[in-house]
Amino acid sequence: MLGQPPNEQTKDNETERKGRKKMKKSQEDTVKEDVQTLSEEDENKEFLKSLFEVLLLLGEQSIPPITYGDSKWDTQGLGNFQALLEYRMNCGDGNLKKRYEVNKQCCSSAQLIHLLEVCEKFIRSKLVEEVKHNGFFSLLTDDLVKISEEWYLPVFIRFVDQSNCQRERFFGFLNLEEDEDVLAEKLLSEITESWGLDMEQCRGQAHSCSGTRFSKVKTFAAALLKRYPMAVLTLRSTRTLNIVLAGGMALSGVQLVMSTFMKIESFFSQSPFLQLELEHAISIFYPNKEEKANKLKEICRTNWTRRHDAFNVAMEVLEALLLCVDSVHDNEDMRWTDQVTHNALEISKALTDFEFIMALVVLKNVTALTQAFGQNVQGKATDIHFAAASLKAVLHSLKEVSENIDVYHEFWNDEAVNLAAAMEIPVKVPRSILRKHQSEYRNIRPEHYYKNHLSVLVVDYIIKELNELFCEEHVKTLRCLTLVPTVIEQNKSTEPEEDSIQVFKNDIPTVATLSAELHCWWVKWSKKGKGETFPSSLHETLQLPDVKFFPNMLAILRLIGIMPTLSLEDSCNVAYKRFKMYIEDIPLKFKSKSLAVINLNYDVGCDLDSVVEMYMKTNPEEAEEL
């Protein structure tokens, strides 16, 4: 510096140079550390992406990485996950290899479960976006599924997509283990808050559950309807009406019939040789009626216990059925295993219980009044439109039976007693009732007991349930199928009812032009030219190029399309078919609610970066450990 001795100036210059060098070095170290930190974060993300990629691949193929329901980690299940990770390492995934060499495993069982849950959550978020993008929807549930020793309710959402195709998506499982008084609120909270569905957009609901937990599902359905009145309760197209009606009754005799039906279906599906035994027994009971015997044999090769006329078929084959299972149980030629003979005995005991006989006869006769209606509801557009118009007549017939139940029950009782005599079954009050209420029912005659505790209750329940499943709004919606061109052409003398269509007045673009647009739509389809064919289904109508020029009609047709009552085209029913395959094919110990969501929504694109980001947000501490 100026005025300082040369040696001092030199010393200061050196100090300044060293300071600049030190500062420069410090900056380089900082940058180097930042680069190193960024590199570690990227490595961690790439590592997580590898784990998620493997899990998604396993899920899409229904290959379980772990076994749920066991307290210990399943080594065979771990092998699936580990094998794919090792394959990736051998193919050059250095990041995976580095982590594995340090920890000797890529993640723990608890961490793997969390990874699966994040996959499930991410896929569901994409489904919610899809549903939100397409507007209104309906909520559907299926039979309960047991996973990890707990009962879950499978949930589907039905909507109409942007290409005007009816669609269903599997959304996941709801835990049904809570007490009934708090369960409904818990399930609604799960759907709206955890899943993110806007239930204000829900326009229908349908439930398939039956048996001992049916009351819980009924409570949930009632709570859903109370909070969201537009979510109309309906029948689900995958179930026949008569089986749904019987499955919901808490009467011991009816439940005995339904549980025996399930045992029969399971029993004869075990082996084709058991089916041949039944067919041989049918031939024995119809020796001079070959045509009828062949018809019954053909029916029994199907899932006849789910048919509209299941109770009638059961009456026709009952004696042959008993002969068959008794023969299998006797096992004189030692053809059957102990388990098969035991199952045959269980069915035989049920078939020879007079309570079963009486309940079956009552169900056959009462559901004969709802059989044609149920078949039409699941038919073509013209059939469904006719069914909606015939509901009042069905309810009138049931009411007439209810008002004259003494007369009708007398006929039903005689029929049951005669059948019991032919099968050598004693006519008596259920043993369980006598055991619990011996003093009250000791001297009661069976016909009086079954009238008050079976016949009256079955008729009243079916009337009540039909009114619930086919309320005024639902029936009006079904009557709107008159907008399908074939239905218009068949009823061309009558213009579609605007009164029924008014049920959608709050959900269509322009109510003011509804009458004029409806008239133009009717004029367009009321006259068929020579050789001209009109769309005969809702699906075909929605695909019409001209439908876009009728915005109100299009909106109404889309709203009809989400109703659970209507059957889906095969190409639109993929989710339910895959669900049934998953439930039937995957062993109980390998069932997983997360893997099911992954597997059944295999076509939902999963952006691995987004999945990793969701995981790091929901499990930050665990992400750091990994």
C-alpha positions as CSV (number, residue, x, y, z in Angstrom):
1,M,0.0,0.0,0.0
2,L,1.1,3.6,-0.5
3,G,3.6,4.9,2.2
4,Q,4.3,1.4,3.5
5,P,7.7,-0.3,3.3
6,P,8.2,-2.7,0.3
7,N,8.3,-5.7,2.5
8,E,5.1,-4.7,4.3
9,Q,3.4,-4.1,1.0
10,T,4.5,-7.5,-0.3
11,K,3.2,-9.1,2.9
12,D,-0.2,-7.4,2.5
13,N,-0.4,-8.5,-1.2
14,E,0.3,-12.1,-0.3
15,T,-2.3,-11.9,2.5
16,E,-4.9,-10.5,0.0
17,R,-4.1,-13.2,-2.6
18,K,-4.4,-15.9,0.1
19,G,-7.7,-14.4,1.2
20,R,-9.1,-14.4,-2.4
21,K,-7.8,-17.9,-2.9
22,K,-9.4,-19.1,0.3
23,M,-12.7,-17.4,-0.5
24,K,-12.6,-19.0,-4.0
25,K,-11.8,-22.3,-2.5
26,S,-14.7,-21.9,-0.1
27,Q,-17.1,-21.1,-2.9
28,E,-15.9,-24.1,-4.9
29,D,-16.4,-26.4,-1.8
30,T,-19.9,-25.0,-1.3
31,V,-20.9,-25.6,-4.9
32,K,-19.3,-29.1,-4.7
33,E,-21.3,-29.8,-1.6
34,D,-24.5,-28.5,-3.3
35,V,-23.9,-30.8,-6.2
36,Q,-23.3,-33.7,-3.9
37,T,-26.5,-33.0,-2.0
38,L,-28.5,-32.7,-5.2
39,S,-26.9,-35.9,-6.4
40,E,-28.0,-37.8,-3.2
41,E,-31.6,-36.5,-3.6
42,D,-31.7,-37.6,-7.2
43,E,-30.3,-41.0,-6.3
44,N,-32.9,-41.4,-3.6
45,K,-35.7,-40.5,-6.1
46,E,-34.3,-42.9,-8.7
47,F,-34.1,-45.6,-6.1
48,L,-37.8,-45.1,-5.1
49,K,-38.8,-45.0,-8.8
50,S,-37.2,-48.5,-9.2
51,L,-39.2,-49.8,-6.2
52,F,-42.5,-48.3,-7.5
53,E,-41.9,-49.6,-11.0
54,V,-41.4,-53.1,-9.7
55,L,-44.5,-52.9,-7.4
56,L,-46.7,-51.6,-10.2
57,L,-45.5,-54.4,-12.5
58,L,-46.4,-57.0,-9.8
59,G,-49.7,-55.3,-9.2
60,E,-50.7,-55.3,-12.8
61,Q,-50.0,-59.0,-13.0
62,S,-51.7,-59.8,-9.7
63,I,-48.4,-61.1,-8.3
64,P,-48.4,-60.4,-4.5
65,P,-45.1,-59.2,-3.1
66,I,-46.3,-60.0,0.4
67,T,-49.0,-62.0,2.1
68,Y,-51.5,-60.0,4.0
69,G,-53.1,-61.5,7.1
70,D,-50.0,-63.3,8.4
71,S,-48.0,-61.9,11.3
72,K,-44.8,-63.0,9.7
73,W,-43.2,-61.8,6.5
74,D,-44.0,-64.4,3.8
75,T,-40.7,-65.5,2.3
76,Q,-42.3,-66.7,-0.9
77,G,-44.1,-63.4,-1.3
78,L,-40.9,-61.5,-0.6
79,G,-39.2,-63.7,-3.2
80,N,-41.4,-62.2,-5.9
81,F,-40.4,-58.6,-5.1
82,Q,-36.8,-59.5,-4.4
83,A,-36.4,-61.5,-7.6
84,L,-37.5,-58.6,-9.7
85,L,-35.2,-56.2,-7.8
86,E,-32.2,-58.6,-8.3
87,Y,-33.0,-58.9,-12.0
88,R,-32.9,-55.1,-12.2
89,M,-29.6,-55.1,-10.4
90,N,-28.1,-57.7,-12.7
91,C,-29.3,-55.6,-15.7
92,G,-27.2,-52.7,-14.5
93,D,-29.3,-50.7,-12.0
94,G,-26.4,-49.5,-10.0
95,N,-28.5,-47.4,-7.6
96,L,-30.4,-50.4,-6.4
97,K,-27.2,-52.5,-6.1
98,K,-25.5,-49.8,-4.0
99,R,-28.4,-49.6,-1.6
100,Y,-28.8,-53.3,-1.4
101,E,-25.0,-53.8,-0.6
102,V,-25.3,-51.3,2.2
103,N,-28.6,-52.5,3.8
104,K,-28.8,-56.1,2.6
105,Q,-32.4,-55.4,1.6
106,C,-34.1,-52.6,-0.3
107,C,-37.0,-52.0,2.2
108,S,-38.7,-53.6,5.2
109,S,-42.2,-55.2,5.1
110,A,-43.8,-52.2,6.7
111,Q,-42.1,-49.9,4.2
112,L,-43.3,-52.1,1.3
113,I,-46.9,-51.9,2.6
114,H,-46.6,-48.1,2.7
115,L,-45.3,-48.1,-0.9
116,L,-48.3,-50.1,-2.0
117,E,-50.7,-47.8,-0.2
118,V,-49.2,-44.8,-2.0
119,C,-49.6,-46.6,-5.3
120,E,-53.3,-47.2,-4.4
121,K,-53.7,-43.6,-3.3
122,F,-52.1,-42.2,-6.5
123,I,-54.2,-44.4,-8.8
124,R,-57.4,-43.4,-7.0
125,S,-56.5,-39.7,-7.3
126,K,-56.3,-40.2,-11.1
127,L,-59.7,-42.0,-11.0
128,V,-61.2,-39.1,-9.1
129,E,-59.9,-36.7,-11.7
130,E,-61.4,-38.8,-14.5
131,V,-64.8,-38.9,-12.8
132,K,-64.7,-35.2,-12.0
133,H,-63.9,-34.5,-15.6
134,N,-66.9,-36.5,-16.8
135,G,-69.6,-35.0,-14.4
136,F,-72.3,-37.0,-12.8
137,F,-71.8,-40.6,-11.5
138,S,-73.3,-43.4,-9.5
139,L,-71.8,-45.4,-6.6
140,L,-72.1,-49.2,-6.6
141,T,-70.9,-51.8,-4.1
142,D,-70.5,-55.6,-4.3
143,D,-70.4,-58.6,-2.0
144,L,-68.1,-58.2,1.0
145,V,-64.5,-59.5,0.6
146,K,-62.4,-60.8,3.4
147,I,-58.9,-59.4,3.5
148,S,-56.4,-59.8,6.4
149,E,-59.2,-61.2,8.6
150,E,-61.4,-58.1,8.1
151,W,-64.4,-57.6,5.9
152,Y,-64.3,-54.9,3.2
153,L,-66.9,-53.4,0.9
154,P,-65.8,-53.2,-2.7
155,V,-66.8,-49.9,-4.3
156,F,-67.3,-49.1,-8.0
157,I,-68.1,-45.8,-9.7
158,R,-70.2,-45.6,-12.9
159,F,-70.1,-42.6,-15.2
160,V,-70.4,-41.7,-18.9
161,D,-67.0,-40.6,-20.4
162,Q,-66.2,-37.9,-23.0
163,S,-66.8,-40.3,-25.9
164,N,-70.3,-41.0,-24.5
165,C,-69.5,-44.5,-23.4
166,Q,-70.8,-45.9,-20.1
167,R,-67.9,-46.8,-17.9
168,E,-67.3,-48.4,-14.5
169,R,-64.1,-48.0,-12.4
170,F,-63.1,-50.0,-9.3
171,F,-62.2,-47.4,-6.6
172,G,-61.2,-49.7,-3.7
173,F,-62.4,-51.2,-0.5
174,L,-64.2,-49.7,2.5
175,N,-63.6,-51.4,5.9
176,L,-66.9,-52.7,7.4
177,E,-65.6,-53.7,10.8
178,E,-66.9,-50.6,12.7
179,D,-70.1,-50.6,14.9
180,E,-73.2,-50.0,12.9
181,D,-74.0,-46.7,14.7
182,V,-70.8,-45.0,13.5
183,L,-70.1,-47.0,10.4
184,A,-72.2,-45.0,7.9
185,E,-70.5,-41.7,8.9
186,K,-67.1,-43.2,8.8
187,L,-67.7,-44.6,5.3
188,L,-69.1,-41.3,4.0
189,S,-66.1,-39.5,5.4
190,E,-63.7,-42.0,3.8
191,I,-65.4,-41.5,0.4
192,T,-65.5,-37.7,0.5
193,E,-62.4,-36.7,2.5
194,S,-59.9,-39.4,2.0
195,W,-60.9,-40.4,-1.6
196,G,-62.0,-36.9,-2.7
197,L,-65.2,-37.8,-4.5
198,D,-67.7,-35.0,-4.8
199,M,-70.9,-36.8,-3.7
200,E,-73.0,-33.8,-4.7
201,Q,-72.5,-35.2,-8.2
202,C,-73.8,-38.6,-7.3
203,R,-77.1,-39.5,-8.9
204,G,-77.5,-43.1,-8.0
205,Q,-76.4,-45.9,-5.7
206,A,-76.8,-49.7,-5.8
207,H,-75.6,-52.4,-3.4
208,S,-75.3,-56.2,-3.8
209,C,-74.4,-57.3,-0.3
210,S,-76.5,-60.0,1.4
211,G,-76.3,-62.1,4.5
212,T,-75.5,-61.2,8.1
213,R,-73.8,-57.9,7.3
214,F,-76.5,-56.7,5.0
215,S,-78.0,-54.4,7.7
216,K,-74.7,-52.4,7.8
217,V,-74.8,-51.8,4.1
218,K,-78.5,-50.8,4.3
219,T,-77.6,-48.3,7.1
220,F,-74.9,-46.9,4.9
221,A,-77.2,-46.6,1.9
222,A,-79.8,-44.8,4.0
223,A,-77.3,-42.4,5.4
224,L,-76.0,-41.7,1.9
225,L,-79.5,-41.0,0.6
226,K,-80.3,-38.7,3.6
227,R,-77.2,-36.6,3.1
228,Y,-77.3,-36.7,-0.7
229,P,-81.0,-37.0,-1.7
230,M,-80.2,-37.1,-5.5
231,A,-78.2,-40.4,-4.9
232,V,-81.3,-42.5,-5.7
233,L,-81.3,-46.1,-4.5
234,T,-81.6,-48.6,-7.3
235,L,-81.1,-52.3,-8.3
236,R,-77.7,-53.2,-9.7
237,S,-77.7,-54.8,-13.1
238,T,-75.3,-57.6,-12.1
239,R,-77.9,-59.1,-9.8
240,T,-81.3,-60.6,-10.5
241,L,-84.2,-58.9,-8.7
242,N,-85.6,-62.0,-7.0
243,I,-82.2,-63.0,-5.6
244,V,-81.6,-59.5,-4.3
245,L,-85.0,-59.4,-2.7
246,A,-84.5,-62.8,-1.0
247,G,-80.9,-62.1,0.0
248,G,-81.9,-59.0,2.0
249,M,-84.5,-60.8,4.2
250,A,-83.3,-61.5,7.8
251,L,-85.8,-64.4,8.2
252,S,-84.1,-67.6,9.3
253,G,-86.0,-69.8,6.7
254,V,-85.1,-67.5,3.8
255,Q,-81.5,-67.2,4.9
256,L,-81.4,-71.0,5.1
257,V,-82.6,-71.2,1.5
258,M,-80.0,-68.6,0.3
259,S,-77.1,-70.1,2.2
260,T,-78.0,-73.6,0.8
261,F,-78.1,-72.2,-2.7
262,M,-74.5,-70.9,-2.2
263,K,-73.4,-74.3,-0.9
264,I,-75.1,-76.1,-3.9
265,E,-73.4,-73.8,-6.4
266,S,-70.0,-74.3,-4.7
267,F,-70.5,-78.1,-4.4
268,F,-71.3,-78.8,-8.0
269,S,-68.6,-76.5,-9.3
270,Q,-65.9,-78.7,-7.7
271,S,-66.1,-81.5,-10.3
272,P,-67.9,-82.3,-13.6
273,F,-68.5,-85.8,-12.1
274,L,-70.7,-84.3,-9.4
275,Q,-72.7,-82.6,-12.1
276,L,-73.1,-85.9,-13.9
277,E,-74.4,-87.4,-10.6
278,L,-77.1,-84.8,-10.5
279,E,-78.1,-85.3,-14.1
280,H,-78.3,-89.0,-13.5
281,A,-80.6,-88.3,-10.5
282,I,-82.8,-86.0,-12.6
283,S,-83.2,-88.8,-15.2
284,I,-84.4,-91.2,-12.4
285,F,-87.1,-88.7,-11.3
286,Y,-88.3,-87.9,-14.8
287,P,-88.2,-91.3,-16.5
288,N,-91.1,-90.6,-18.9
289,K,-90.5,-86.9,-19.4
290,E,-87.2,-86.9,-21.4
291,E,-87.8,-83.4,-22.8
292,K,-88.3,-81.9,-19.3
293,A,-85.4,-83.8,-17.9
294,N,-83.1,-82.6,-20.6
295,K,-84.2,-79.0,-20.0
296,L,-83.6,-79.3,-16.3
297,K,-80.1,-80.8,-16.9
298,E,-79.2,-77.9,-19.2
299,I,-80.4,-75.4,-16.6
300,C,-78.4,-77.1,-13.9
301,R,-75.2,-76.8,-16.0
302,T,-75.5,-73.0,-15.4
303,N,-75.4,-70.9,-12.3
304,W,-79.1,-71.6,-11.8
305,T,-79.2,-70.5,-8.2
306,R,-78.8,-66.9,-9.5
307,R,-81.6,-67.1,-12.1
308,H,-84.8,-65.1,-12.1
309,D,-86.7,-68.4,-11.6
310,A,-84.1,-69.9,-9.2
311,F,-86.8,-70.9,-6.6
312,N,-89.0,-72.5,-9.2
313,V,-86.0,-74.5,-10.6
314,A,-85.1,-75.6,-7.1
315,M,-88.6,-76.9,-6.6
316,E,-88.3,-78.9,-9.9
317,V,-85.0,-80.5,-9.0
318,L,-85.3,-80.7,-5.2
319,E,-86.0,-84.5,-5.0
320,A,-83.3,-85.3,-7.5
321,L,-80.9,-83.0,-5.7
322,L,-81.5,-84.8,-2.4
323,L,-81.0,-88.2,-4.1
324,C,-77.8,-87.0,-5.6
325,V,-76.2,-85.6,-2.4
326,D,-77.3,-88.6,-0.3
327,S,-75.7,-90.9,-2.9
328,V,-72.5,-88.9,-2.7
329,H,-72.5,-88.9,1.1
330,D,-73.0,-92.7,1.2
331,N,-69.9,-93.0,-1.1
332,E,-70.5,-96.7,-1.7
333,D,-67.9,-96.9,-4.5
334,M,-65.4,-94.7,-2.5
335,R,-65.2,-92.1,-5.4
336,W,-65.4,-89.0,-3.2
337,T,-63.1,-87.4,-0.7
338,D,-64.1,-86.9,2.9
339,Q,-64.6,-83.2,2.3
340,V,-66.9,-83.8,-0.6
341,T,-69.0,-86.3,1.4
342,H,-69.1,-83.9,4.3
343,N,-70.3,-81.1,2.1
344,A,-73.0,-83.4,0.6
345,L,-74.2,-84.2,4.1
346,E,-74.5,-80.5,5.0
347,I,-76.6,-79.9,1.9
348,S,-78.8,-83.0,2.6
349,K,-79.5,-81.8,6.2
350,A,-80.7,-78.4,4.8
351,L,-82.9,-80.0,2.1
352,T,-84.6,-82.2,4.7
353,D,-85.5,-79.4,7.1
354,F,-89.2,-78.4,6.8
355,E,-88.3,-74.8,7.4
356,F,-86.3,-74.9,4.2
357,I,-89.2,-76.5,2.3
358,M,-91.7,-74.0,3.6
359,A,-89.5,-71.0,2.8
360,L,-88.7,-72.3,-0.6
361,V,-92.4,-72.7,-1.5
362,V,-93.3,-69.2,-0.2
363,L,-90.4,-67.6,-2.1
364,K,-91.3,-69.5,-5.3
365,N,-94.9,-68.3,-5.2
366,V,-94.3,-64.7,-4.1
367,T,-91.4,-64.0,-6.5
368,A,-93.5,-65.4,-9.4
369,L,-95.2,-62.0,-9.3
370,T,-91.9,-60.1,-9.6
371,Q,-90.2,-62.5,-12.0
372,A,-91.3,-61.0,-15.4
373,F,-90.8,-57.4,-14.0
374,G,-87.2,-58.3,-13.0
375,Q,-86.4,-59.9,-16.3
376,N,-87.7,-56.9,-18.2
377,V,-85.7,-54.5,-16.0
378,Q,-82.5,-56.2,-17.2
379,G,-83.6,-56.5,-20.8
380,K,-83.4,-54.2,-23.8
381,A,-84.5,-50.5,-23.8
382,T,-88.0,-51.5,-24.9
383,D,-88.3,-54.1,-22.1
384,I,-87.1,-51.7,-19.4
385,H,-89.5,-49.0,-20.6
386,F,-92.3,-51.6,-20.4
387,A,-91.2,-52.7,-16.9
388,A,-91.3,-49.1,-15.6
389,A,-94.9,-48.9,-16.8
390,S,-95.8,-52.2,-15.2
391,L,-94.5,-51.6,-11.7
392,K,-97.9,-50.4,-10.4
393,A,-99.5,-53.6,-11.6
394,V,-96.9,-55.7,-9.8
395,L,-97.3,-53.8,-6.6
396,H,-101.1,-54.1,-6.9
397,S,-100.8,-57.9,-7.2
398,L,-98.5,-58.1,-4.2
399,K,-100.9,-56.0,-2.2
400,E,-103.8,-58.2,-3.1
401,V,-101.8,-61.2,-1.8
402,S,-101.0,-59.4,1.4
403,E,-104.7,-58.5,2.0
404,N,-105.7,-62.2,1.4
405,I,-102.7,-63.8,3.0
406,D,-104.8,-66.4,5.0
407,V,-106.1,-67.9,1.7
408,Y,-102.7,-67.8,-0.1
409,H,-100.8,-69.2,2.9
410,E,-103.2,-72.1,3.1
411,F,-102.4,-73.1,-0.5
412,W,-98.6,-72.6,0.1
413,N,-98.7,-74.7,3.3
414,D,-100.5,-77.5,1.5
415,E,-97.9,-77.5,-1.3
416,A,-95.1,-77.6,1.3
417,V,-96.7,-80.4,3.3
418,N,-97.3,-82.5,0.2
419,L,-93.7,-82.1,-0.9
420,A,-92.4,-82.9,2.6
421,A,-94.5,-86.0,2.6
422,A,-93.1,-87.2,-0.7
423,M,-89.6,-86.6,0.6
424,E,-90.4,-88.2,4.0
425,I,-89.6,-84.9,5.9
426,P,-91.5,-84.3,9.2
427,V,-93.6,-81.2,9.3
428,K,-92.7,-79.1,12.4
429,V,-91.8,-75.7,13.8
430,P,-88.0,-74.9,13.5
431,R,-86.1,-76.6,16.2
432,S,-84.2,-73.4,17.1
433,I,-87.5,-71.6,17.9
434,L,-88.7,-74.4,20.1
435,R,-85.4,-74.5,22.0
436,K,-85.5,-70.7,22.7
437,H,-89.2,-70.2,23.2
438,Q,-90.5,-73.6,24.2
439,S,-93.3,-72.3,26.4
440,E,-94.6,-69.8,23.8
441,Y,-94.6,-72.2,20.8
442,R,-95.0,-75.6,22.4
443,N,-98.5,-76.2,21.2
444,I,-98.5,-73.9,18.1
445,R,-99.4,-75.6,14.8
446,P,-96.7,-75.3,12.1
447,E,-99.1,-73.7,9.6
448,H,-99.9,-70.9,12.0
449,Y,-96.3,-70.3,12.9
450,Y,-95.1,-70.1,9.3
451,K,-98.0,-67.8,8.3
452,N,-97.1,-65.2,10.9
453,H,-93.3,-65.6,10.9
454,L,-92.7,-66.3,7.2
455,S,-95.5,-65.7,4.6
456,V,-96.7,-62.4,6.0
457,L,-93.2,-61.1,6.5
458,V,-91.9,-62.2,3.0
459,V,-94.8,-60.4,1.2
460,D,-94.5,-57.2,3.3
461,Y,-90.8,-57.1,2.8
462,I,-91.0,-57.5,-1.0
463,I,-93.6,-54.7,-1.2
464,K,-91.4,-52.4,0.9
465,E,-88.2,-53.2,-0.9
466,L,-89.8,-52.7,-4.4
467,N,-91.0,-49.3,-3.3
468,E,-87.4,-48.4,-2.1
469,L,-85.6,-49.8,-5.1
470,F,-88.0,-48.3,-7.6
471,C,-89.0,-45.0,-6.1
472,E,-90.7,-42.4,-8.2
473,E,-87.5,-40.7,-9.4
474,H,-86.0,-44.0,-10.4
475,V,-89.1,-45.1,-12.3
476,K,-89.2,-41.8,-14.2
477,T,-85.6,-42.2,-15.1
478,L,-86.3,-45.6,-16.6
479,R,-89.3,-44.3,-18.4
480,C,-87.0,-41.8,-20.1
481,L,-85.7,-44.7,-22.2
482,T,-88.5,-43.6,-24.4
483,L,-85.9,-41.3,-25.9
484,V,-84.1,-44.3,-27.5
485,P,-85.1,-44.2,-31.2
486,T,-86.4,-47.8,-31.4
487,V,-88.7,-47.1,-28.4
488,I,-89.9,-43.9,-30.1
489,E,-90.6,-45.7,-33.3
490,Q,-92.5,-48.5,-31.6
491,N,-94.6,-45.9,-29.7
492,K,-94.8,-43.3,-32.5
493,S,-98.4,-42.5,-31.8
494,T,-97.4,-41.1,-28.4
495,E,-94.9,-38.4,-27.8
496,P,-92.3,-39.0,-25.0
497,E,-93.6,-37.8,-21.6
498,E,-92.2,-34.5,-20.6
499,D,-93.3,-35.1,-17.0
500,S,-90.8,-37.9,-16.6
501,I,-88.0,-36.0,-18.3
502,Q,-88.6,-33.1,-15.8
503,V,-86.8,-35.2,-13.2
504,F,-83.6,-34.0,-14.9
505,K,-84.5,-30.3,-15.0
506,N,-81.8,-29.2,-12.6
507,D,-79.0,-31.1,-14.5
508,I,-79.6,-30.1,-18.2
509,P,-78.1,-27.1,-20.1
510,T,-81.3,-25.1,-21.0
511,V,-84.6,-26.0,-19.4
512,A,-86.4,-23.3,-21.4
513,T,-85.9,-25.1,-24.7
514,L,-86.6,-28.6,-23.4
515,S,-90.1,-28.9,-24.8
516,A,-89.2,-27.8,-28.3
517,E,-86.1,-29.9,-28.4
518,L,-88.0,-33.0,-27.1
519,H,-90.6,-32.5,-29.9
520,C,-87.9,-32.2,-32.6
521,W,-86.2,-35.4,-31.2
522,W,-89.5,-37.2,-31.4
523,V,-90.3,-36.0,-34.9
524,K,-86.8,-37.1,-36.1
525,W,-87.3,-40.7,-34.9
526,S,-91.0,-41.3,-35.1
527,K,-90.9,-42.3,-38.8
528,K,-88.8,-45.1,-40.1
529,G,-87.9,-45.2,-43.8
530,K,-87.9,-48.4,-45.8
531,G,-84.9,-50.5,-44.9
532,E,-83.8,-48.0,-42.2
533,T,-82.7,-49.2,-38.8
534,F,-82.8,-47.2,-35.6
535,P,-80.5,-47.4,-32.5
536,S,-82.1,-50.0,-30.2
537,S,-80.1,-49.3,-27.0
538,L,-78.9,-46.4,-24.9
539,H,-75.3,-47.1,-25.9
540,E,-76.1,-46.9,-29.6
541,T,-78.1,-43.7,-29.1
542,L,-75.3,-42.0,-27.2
543,Q,-73.0,-42.8,-30.1
544,L,-75.2,-41.1,-32.7
545,P,-73.3,-38.2,-34.5
546,D,-76.5,-36.1,-34.5
547,V,-77.0,-36.3,-30.7
548,K,-74.6,-33.3,-30.2
549,F,-77.2,-31.1,-31.9
550,F,-79.7,-31.9,-29.1
551,P,-77.8,-30.7,-25.9
552,N,-80.7,-31.4,-23.5
553,M,-81.3,-34.8,-25.0
554,L,-77.6,-35.6,-24.7
555,A,-77.4,-34.5,-21.1
556,I,-80.5,-36.6,-20.2
557,L,-79.2,-39.7,-22.1
558,R,-75.9,-39.4,-20.2
559,L,-77.7,-39.2,-16.9
560,I,-79.8,-42.3,-17.7
561,G,-76.5,-44.0,-18.6
562,I,-75.1,-43.8,-15.1
563,M,-78.1,-45.6,-13.6
564,P,-76.8,-48.9,-12.0
565,T,-80.0,-50.6,-13.1
566,L,-79.0,-50.7,-16.7
567,S,-76.7,-53.4,-18.0
568,L,-73.5,-52.3,-19.6
569,E,-72.2,-53.4,-23.0
570,D,-69.5,-56.1,-22.7
571,S,-66.8,-53.6,-23.8
572,C,-67.8,-51.2,-21.0
573,N,-68.0,-53.8,-18.3
574,V,-64.3,-54.6,-18.0
575,A,-63.8,-53.4,-14.4
576,Y,-66.5,-55.7,-12.9
577,K,-65.3,-58.7,-14.9
578,R,-61.7,-58.2,-13.8
579,F,-62.9,-57.8,-10.2
580,K,-64.8,-61.1,-10.2
581,M,-61.7,-62.8,-11.7
582,Y,-59.4,-61.3,-9.0
583,I,-61.7,-62.3,-6.2
584,E,-62.2,-65.9,-7.5
585,D,-58.6,-66.6,-8.7
586,I,-56.5,-65.0,-5.9
587,P,-56.1,-67.1,-2.8
588,L,-57.4,-65.5,0.5
589,K,-53.9,-65.1,2.0
590,F,-52.7,-63.2,-1.1
591,K,-55.6,-60.8,-1.4
592,S,-54.6,-57.2,-0.9
593,K,-56.8,-54.1,-1.2
594,S,-53.9,-52.0,-2.6
595,L,-52.9,-54.6,-5.2
596,A,-56.5,-55.0,-6.3
597,V,-56.8,-51.3,-7.0
598,I,-53.5,-51.5,-9.0
599,N,-54.5,-54.6,-10.9
600,L,-58.1,-53.6,-11.8
601,N,-56.9,-50.1,-13.0
602,Y,-53.9,-51.4,-15.0
603,D,-54.7,-48.9,-17.7
604,V,-54.4,-45.8,-15.5
605,G,-51.1,-44.1,-16.4
606,C,-48.8,-43.9,-13.4
607,D,-46.1,-41.1,-13.7
608,L,-43.3,-42.5,-11.5
609,D,-42.0,-39.0,-10.6
610,S,-45.5,-38.0,-9.3
611,V,-45.8,-41.3,-7.3
612,V,-42.4,-40.7,-5.7
613,E,-43.4,-37.1,-4.9
614,M,-46.6,-38.3,-3.2
615,Y,-44.7,-40.9,-1.2
616,M,-42.1,-38.3,0.0
617,K,-44.9,-36.0,1.1
618,T,-47.0,-38.6,2.9
619,N,-44.0,-40.5,4.4
620,P,-41.2,-38.0,4.7
621,E,-39.3,-39.7,7.6
622,E,-39.6,-43.1,5.9
623,A,-38.4,-41.7,2.6
624,E,-35.3,-40.4,4.3
625,E,-34.6,-43.8,5.9
626,L,-34.9,-45.5,2.5
